[in-house]
Amino acid sequence: MLPEGFYDLLEGQVEREQSLEQNLLSLLESFGYRRIAPSLVEYEDSLLAHSMRRAHNEHCFRVVDSATQRMMAIRCDMTMQTARLAATRLRRQPRPLRLSYAGTSLRTRTSAAKPRRQFSQLGCEQFGAESPSAYAEILTLAARSLTRCGVRQPIVEIATPSIVQKLSEAHDLDEEQRTLLAESFAVRNKESLDKLASKELAQACRSLLALRGEVHTTLCALKRLSEQQPLLATLSDLWLAVEQTVAAADLPDTLALTIDPVETRGFFYHDSFAFTLLCEGARGALGRGGSYRSPEPACGCSFYLDTLAEAVASPIPRHRIYATNNAKRETVRRHRDEGAVVVQALCEQSRAETLRAAEDNGCAQVLHADDTLQELS
């Protein structure tokens, strides 16, 4: 039995994930993202050394290195490893630095957006650029990735996770009040906002909670609200940055682009601009992305291949041929070179045994010793 949140992948699932991985990495490469492959395990003080430590500390499995007795951590997110490589071994590379990655990550607990503790993660990160143009490239990649993979009714929901920090700093909220504001936004609880010391701020925040939907319409409403409510004037630059990012992005017409300005759940280290990748019927998020600092300005996007694979159709299967034990090697080789899957018998079989084995192996044809191909009905 496997622990909760862990799983085995069988043939069809593996094929879907591998097909998606190849497709997405090819797209990232076309945008200039170079692939890296960080280690699965690092010493804890290395893996959690930067500003993302608090965000990931509780999500990492730990093991003790028997050779050194030092604590090691298994990665729970490849983003922070990519940030470490950008800040160390790749620190002299020209900026903006574009990197991509793919691999398995582990987490100690599940969430609504990530219901498995083991998952295949693929993504891209951009370091050294901090502008709507940089964010637009990541947003474009995320949206184009969904359509390229065949996701039906793709949705990108934009968020601004730094909204709590901006409001707290603008109104000198202490830690207790700041936590109250964050929790109220997280669970969308208008009543709990009444506990804020400033009743005017509570009313303004209730207005924010009511605004969520199509990006252009909602941005217009958010900008009007910031003009009408002086207490929210500090948020104007957030809406402007989102507007500029969306305008600069090359988004497919089939994409539904929305914004939920107070959404903060799942954005452990993102700041002014973030987004979640969704689609109708998926049991969790297909991925997340946005801007962050670690230790230089950065932005990126991660896809969860296990969830993504469940949201797309299976790849077109390769043509399969069953070859008899005495089929010519040259003919078998030629069919394989042409892209077919050729499963060859390992011993002599009767006609009935051959047909049964061909069906068991999912083959559409049988290749005989005289090079003839027999169609299976």
C-alpha positions as CSV (number, residue, x, y, z in Angstrom):
1,M,0.0,0.0,0.0
2,L,1.2,3.5,-0.8
3,P,1.1,6.4,1.6
4,E,-1.8,8.9,1.2
5,G,-1.1,11.3,-1.6
6,F,1.4,9.1,-3.5
7,Y,0.6,7.1,-6.6
8,D,1.8,4.7,-9.3
9,L,1.5,5.7,-12.9
10,L,0.3,3.1,-15.4
11,E,0.8,3.0,-19.2
12,G,-1.8,5.5,-20.3
13,Q,-1.1,8.0,-17.5
14,V,2.7,7.9,-18.2
15,E,2.1,8.5,-21.9
16,R,-0.1,11.5,-21.3
17,E,2.4,13.1,-18.9
18,Q,5.4,12.4,-21.2
19,S,3.5,13.8,-24.2
20,L,2.7,16.9,-22.2
21,E,6.2,17.3,-20.9
22,Q,7.7,17.1,-24.4
23,N,5.1,19.5,-25.8
24,L,5.6,22.1,-23.1
25,L,9.4,22.0,-23.0
26,S,9.4,22.5,-26.8
27,L,7.3,25.6,-26.3
28,L,9.5,26.9,-23.6
29,E,12.6,26.3,-25.7
30,S,11.0,28.3,-28.5
31,F,10.8,31.3,-26.2
32,G,14.5,31.0,-25.2
33,Y,14.2,29.1,-21.9
34,R,17.2,26.8,-21.3
35,R,16.6,23.6,-19.3
36,I,18.2,22.8,-16.0
37,A,17.8,19.8,-13.7
38,P,18.3,20.6,-10.0
39,S,19.0,17.8,-7.5
40,L,16.0,16.1,-5.8
41,V,17.6,16.4,-2.3
42,E,19.7,19.2,-0.8
43,Y,21.0,20.1,2.6
44,E,18.2,21.9,4.5
45,D,20.2,25.1,5.0
46,S,20.8,25.3,1.3
47,L,17.4,24.5,0.0
48,L,15.7,26.8,2.4
49,A,18.3,29.5,2.6
50,H,16.5,32.4,0.9
51,S,13.3,34.4,1.2
52,M,11.1,31.5,0.2
53,R,12.1,29.5,3.3
54,R,9.0,30.4,5.4
55,A,6.8,29.6,2.5
56,H,8.2,26.1,2.0
57,N,9.5,25.1,5.4
58,E,6.4,23.2,6.5
59,H,6.0,21.5,3.1
60,C,9.4,19.7,2.9
61,F,10.2,16.1,3.8
62,R,13.4,15.8,5.9
63,V,16.0,13.0,6.1
64,V,19.3,12.8,7.9
65,D,22.4,12.3,5.7
66,S,24.0,9.2,7.3
67,A,27.5,10.3,6.1
68,T,27.5,13.8,7.7
69,Q,24.5,13.6,10.1
70,R,23.3,16.9,8.5
71,M,19.6,17.4,7.9
72,M,18.6,17.2,4.2
73,A,15.3,18.3,2.6
74,I,13.5,16.8,-0.4
75,R,12.3,19.5,-2.7
76,C,8.6,20.5,-2.5
77,D,8.9,23.0,-5.4
78,M,11.5,23.3,-8.1
79,T,11.1,27.1,-8.2
80,M,13.3,27.8,-5.2
81,Q,16.0,25.5,-6.6
82,T,16.0,27.3,-9.9
83,A,16.3,30.6,-7.9
84,R,19.3,29.2,-6.0
85,L,21.1,28.2,-9.3
86,A,20.3,31.6,-10.8
87,A,21.8,33.3,-7.7
88,T,24.9,31.1,-7.5
89,R,26.3,29.1,-10.4
90,L,24.5,31.2,-13.0
91,R,24.9,34.6,-11.3
92,R,27.3,35.9,-14.0
93,Q,24.9,35.0,-16.9
94,P,23.3,37.9,-18.7
95,R,19.9,39.0,-17.5
96,P,17.1,38.5,-18.1
97,L,18.0,34.8,-17.5
98,R,15.4,32.3,-18.8
99,L,15.4,28.8,-17.3
100,S,13.1,25.8,-17.6
101,Y,12.8,22.5,-15.6
102,A,10.9,19.3,-15.2
103,G,10.9,16.7,-12.4
104,T,9.2,15.2,-9.4
105,S,8.4,17.2,-6.3
106,L,7.1,16.0,-2.9
107,R,5.1,17.7,-0.2
108,T,4.3,16.7,3.3
109,R,0.6,17.7,3.0
110,T,-2.1,18.2,0.4
111,S,-4.3,21.1,-0.4
112,A,-7.5,21.8,-2.4
113,A,-5.4,23.1,-5.3
114,K,-2.8,20.3,-5.0
115,P,-4.5,17.1,-3.8
116,R,-1.4,14.9,-4.2
117,R,1.8,14.9,-2.2
118,Q,3.8,13.5,-5.1
119,F,3.5,15.4,-8.4
120,S,5.4,16.0,-11.7
121,Q,6.3,19.7,-11.9
122,L,7.4,21.5,-15.1
123,G,7.9,25.2,-15.4
124,C,9.9,28.3,-16.4
125,E,11.5,31.1,-14.5
126,Q,12.8,34.5,-15.6
127,F,15.4,36.3,-13.5
128,G,16.6,39.9,-13.5
129,A,13.6,41.6,-15.1
130,E,10.8,43.5,-13.2
131,S,8.3,45.0,-15.6
132,P,4.9,44.4,-17.2
133,S,6.7,43.1,-20.3
134,A,8.4,40.4,-18.3
135,Y,5.2,39.4,-16.6
136,A,3.4,39.4,-19.9
137,E,5.9,36.9,-21.4
138,I,5.2,34.5,-18.5
139,L,1.4,35.1,-18.8
140,T,1.6,34.4,-22.6
141,L,3.6,31.2,-22.0
142,A,1.1,30.0,-19.4
143,A,-1.9,30.7,-21.6
144,R,-0.4,29.3,-24.8
145,S,0.7,26.2,-22.9
146,L,-2.8,25.4,-21.9
147,T,-4.2,25.7,-25.5
148,R,-1.2,23.9,-27.0
149,C,-1.9,20.9,-24.7
150,G,-5.5,20.8,-25.7
151,V,-7.1,22.0,-22.5
152,R,-10.7,22.8,-23.2
153,Q,-12.2,26.0,-21.8
154,P,-8.9,27.2,-20.2
155,I,-9.0,29.8,-17.5
156,V,-6.3,32.1,-16.1
157,E,-7.3,33.8,-12.9
158,I,-5.1,36.7,-11.9
159,A,-4.4,37.7,-8.3
160,T,-2.4,40.3,-6.5
161,P,-1.1,38.6,-3.3
162,S,0.7,41.7,-2.1
163,I,-2.6,43.5,-1.5
164,V,-2.6,42.6,2.2
165,Q,1.0,44.0,2.6
166,K,0.1,47.2,0.8
167,L,-3.0,47.8,2.8
168,S,-1.2,47.0,6.1
169,E,1.7,49.3,5.4
170,A,-0.5,52.2,4.2
171,H,-2.7,52.0,7.3
172,D,-0.1,51.0,9.9
173,L,-1.8,47.7,10.8
174,D,-0.2,45.8,13.6
175,E,0.5,42.0,13.2
176,E,-2.9,41.0,14.7
177,Q,-4.8,43.3,12.4
178,R,-2.8,42.3,9.4
179,T,-3.4,38.6,10.1
180,L,-7.1,39.3,10.5
181,L,-7.2,41.1,7.1
182,A,-5.3,38.2,5.4
183,E,-7.6,35.6,6.9
184,S,-10.7,37.5,6.0
185,F,-9.6,37.8,2.4
186,A,-8.5,34.1,2.3
187,V,-12.0,32.8,3.3
188,R,-13.9,35.8,1.8
189,N,-15.5,36.6,5.1
190,K,-17.0,40.1,5.1
191,E,-18.2,39.9,8.7
192,S,-14.8,39.3,10.2
193,L,-13.6,42.6,8.6
194,D,-15.7,44.4,11.2
195,K,-13.0,43.5,13.7
196,L,-10.6,45.9,12.0
197,A,-9.9,49.0,14.1
198,S,-10.8,51.2,11.2
199,K,-14.4,50.9,10.2
200,E,-13.8,52.9,7.0
201,L,-11.1,50.5,6.0
202,A,-13.4,47.5,6.8
203,Q,-16.0,49.0,4.5
204,A,-13.5,49.6,1.7
205,C,-12.2,46.0,2.0
206,R,-15.8,44.7,1.8
207,S,-16.1,46.5,-1.5
208,L,-13.0,44.7,-2.7
209,L,-14.4,41.3,-1.8
210,A,-17.4,42.0,-4.1
211,L,-15.2,42.5,-7.2
212,R,-14.2,39.4,-9.1
213,G,-14.7,38.4,-12.7
214,E,-13.7,39.1,-16.3
215,V,-10.4,41.0,-16.2
216,H,-11.2,44.2,-18.2
217,T,-14.6,44.8,-16.5
218,T,-13.2,44.1,-13.1
219,L,-10.1,46.2,-13.5
220,C,-12.3,49.2,-14.5
221,A,-14.4,48.6,-11.4
222,L,-11.3,48.3,-9.2
223,K,-9.8,51.6,-10.6
224,R,-13.1,53.4,-10.0
225,L,-13.2,52.0,-6.4
226,S,-9.6,53.2,-5.8
227,E,-10.6,56.7,-7.0
228,Q,-13.8,56.8,-4.9
229,Q,-12.3,55.3,-1.7
230,P,-9.2,57.3,-0.6
231,L,-8.3,54.4,1.7
232,L,-7.7,52.2,-1.3
233,A,-5.7,54.7,-3.4
234,T,-2.4,52.8,-2.6
235,L,-3.7,49.9,-4.7
236,S,-3.9,51.9,-7.9
237,D,-0.4,50.9,-9.0
238,L,-1.4,47.2,-8.7
239,W,-4.3,47.6,-11.1
240,L,-2.2,49.6,-13.5
241,A,0.5,46.9,-13.5
242,V,-2.1,44.2,-14.2
243,E,-3.6,46.3,-17.0
244,Q,-0.3,46.9,-18.6
245,T,0.7,43.2,-18.3
246,V,-2.6,42.0,-19.9
247,A,-2.3,44.5,-22.7
248,A,1.3,43.3,-23.5
249,A,0.4,39.6,-23.4
250,D,-0.3,37.6,-26.6
251,L,-3.3,35.6,-25.4
252,P,-5.4,33.1,-27.3
253,D,-9.0,34.0,-28.1
254,T,-10.3,30.8,-26.4
255,L,-8.9,31.8,-23.0
256,A,-11.1,33.1,-20.2
257,L,-9.1,35.7,-18.3
258,T,-10.4,36.7,-14.9
259,I,-9.1,38.5,-11.8
260,D,-9.7,37.9,-8.1
261,P,-7.8,40.8,-6.4
262,V,-8.0,39.4,-2.9
263,E,-7.1,35.8,-3.6
264,T,-3.9,34.9,-1.6
265,R,-4.3,31.1,-1.0
266,G,-1.5,29.0,-2.5
267,F,0.7,32.0,-3.3
268,F,3.4,31.3,-0.8
269,Y,6.0,33.7,-2.1
270,H,4.5,35.7,-5.0
271,D,4.0,39.4,-4.6
272,S,2.4,42.0,-6.9
273,F,1.3,39.8,-9.8
274,A,0.2,36.2,-9.8
275,F,-2.2,33.8,-11.5
276,T,-3.7,30.3,-11.3
277,L,-4.3,28.1,-14.3
278,L,-7.7,26.4,-14.3
279,C,-10.2,24.6,-16.5
280,E,-13.7,23.3,-16.2
281,G,-13.9,19.9,-14.5
282,A,-10.3,19.8,-13.2
283,R,-10.1,18.6,-9.6
284,G,-7.3,21.1,-8.8
285,A,-5.2,23.9,-10.2
286,L,-3.3,23.0,-13.4
287,G,-0.5,25.4,-12.3
288,R,0.5,28.7,-10.8
289,G,2.7,31.6,-11.6
290,G,3.6,35.2,-11.1
291,S,6.3,37.6,-9.8
292,Y,8.5,37.1,-6.7
293,R,11.9,38.1,-5.2
294,S,14.5,35.5,-4.5
295,P,17.0,37.2,-4.1
296,E,16.6,39.2,-7.4
297,P,13.4,40.2,-9.2
298,A,11.9,37.1,-10.8
299,C,8.7,35.8,-12.3
300,G,7.8,32.3,-13.5
301,C,5.1,29.6,-13.9
302,S,4.8,26.0,-12.8
303,F,2.6,23.4,-14.3
304,Y,1.4,20.3,-12.4
305,L,1.5,17.6,-15.0
306,D,-0.6,15.0,-13.1
307,T,-3.6,17.4,-12.9
308,L,-2.9,18.7,-16.4
309,A,-2.9,15.2,-17.8
310,E,-6.3,14.5,-16.4
311,A,-7.7,17.6,-18.1
312,V,-6.6,16.8,-21.7
313,A,-7.3,14.0,-24.1
314,S,-4.9,11.1,-24.4
315,P,-2.3,11.4,-27.2
316,I,-2.9,9.7,-30.5
317,P,-1.6,6.1,-30.0
318,R,1.2,4.9,-32.3
319,H,0.3,2.2,-34.8
320,R,1.0,-1.2,-33.3
321,I,2.0,-4.4,-35.2
322,Y,2.4,-7.9,-33.9
323,A,5.2,-9.8,-35.6
324,T,5.5,-13.6,-35.7
325,N,8.6,-15.2,-34.3
326,N,9.9,-15.9,-37.8
327,A,9.2,-12.5,-39.3
328,K,12.2,-11.0,-41.1
329,R,14.4,-8.8,-39.0
330,E,14.8,-6.3,-41.8
331,T,11.1,-5.8,-42.1
332,V,10.6,-5.5,-38.4
333,R,13.3,-2.9,-38.2
334,R,11.8,-1.0,-41.1
335,H,8.4,-0.7,-39.5
336,R,10.0,0.5,-36.2
337,D,12.1,3.0,-38.1
338,E,8.9,4.3,-39.7
339,G,7.4,5.0,-36.3
340,A,5.3,1.9,-35.6
341,V,5.4,-0.1,-32.4
342,V,6.3,-3.7,-33.3
343,V,5.8,-6.4,-30.7
344,Q,7.5,-9.6,-31.8
345,A,6.6,-13.1,-30.6
346,L,9.4,-14.8,-28.6
347,C,8.5,-18.4,-29.7
348,E,6.6,-20.2,-32.4
349,Q,2.8,-19.8,-32.1
350,S,-0.2,-21.3,-33.8
351,R,-2.4,-19.0,-35.9
352,A,-5.0,-18.8,-33.1
353,E,-2.3,-18.1,-30.5
354,T,-0.8,-15.4,-32.8
355,L,-4.2,-13.6,-33.2
356,R,-4.9,-13.8,-29.5
357,A,-1.5,-12.4,-28.6
358,A,-1.9,-9.6,-31.2
359,E,-5.2,-8.6,-29.6
360,D,-3.8,-8.8,-26.1
361,N,-1.0,-6.4,-27.1
362,G,-3.4,-3.9,-28.7
363,C,-2.1,-4.5,-32.2
364,A,-4.0,-3.7,-35.4
365,Q,-2.0,-5.9,-37.7
366,V,0.0,-9.1,-37.8
367,L,3.3,-9.2,-39.7
368,H,4.0,-12.7,-41.0
369,A,7.3,-14.3,-42.3
370,D,6.5,-13.6,-45.9
371,D,6.2,-9.8,-45.1
372,T,2.4,-9.7,-45.5
373,L,0.4,-7.6,-43.0
374,Q,-2.8,-9.2,-41.8
375,E,-5.5,-6.7,-40.7
376,L,-7.3,-7.6,-37.4
377,S,-11.0,-6.9,-37.5
